[in-house]
């Protein structure tokens, strides 16, 4: 056990960003960006009901596999 993430409700998926921050989807539904110490850097709603799968590409693009409706969402970083 390293830490308790109290900012999420029933986490569904985790992924690390290239910078080492943690992305978490939950059943709210939301996508949270957390620093390693647990501080929230950002939070947004996902487009479907649950972000059931999650990955972050080396360029910072975030992929969220959604349930209900089944879809794949790509979030591309702004330059």
N, C-alpha and C positions, 0 to 999 in steps of 0.2 A: 504494500500500500504506500503510495507516494503522496496523494492528496485527495481531497473530496471536492468534486465539482458540483457545487450547489446551484449553479446558474441554469441547469438544464432539467427538463422533465422527461424521464424515461429515454435516455440516450439510445439512438438507433445505430449510428455509424461514427467512426473517428478517422481522421486523416491529418497528416502533418503537412504544412506548407513548406516551400523551399527555404523560408527564413527560420523554420523550426517552431512556428506557432501551431496551435492545435485547432482544427475544425471539428465541430460536433453538430450532428443533426439530432433532433429529438422529436417527440410526439406532440409538440405544441401546435403546429409544426414550425420549427425555426432552424436556422443555421447560425452557429456562434463561432466567432474567432476569438481564441483565448491565448494569452501569453503563457509561457511555461509556468509562471507562478500563479496562474488561474485568473488573472485580471482579464476582464472582457475588453477586447479591442473593437468589436463590432458584432452586430446581431441583425438578422433580417428574417423575414418570413420566406418559407419555401413556396413553390407554386402549387404543389400537390398536397396531399394530406400528411405523408410521412416521407422524409428523406431516408430511405432504407439502405442505400449504398452511397459511398462517398469516396472520392479520390481527388488528389491535387497534382497536376502536371508540373514538371520542372519550370515552366514559364509562368506559373501561378494560376492557370486556368483550373477552375473547380468544376467537377462533374458530380451531379447528384442524381442517383437513381430513385425515382419517386414511385410511390404506390398510390393507387386510387386518385387520379387515373395513372395507369402505368406509363411512365415517360422517363426520358433522360434529359436533364437540364444541364446546359453548359454555361458557366459564368466566366466571361473573359475579362481579365483585368484592364482597366483604363490606362492609357499611357500618359 
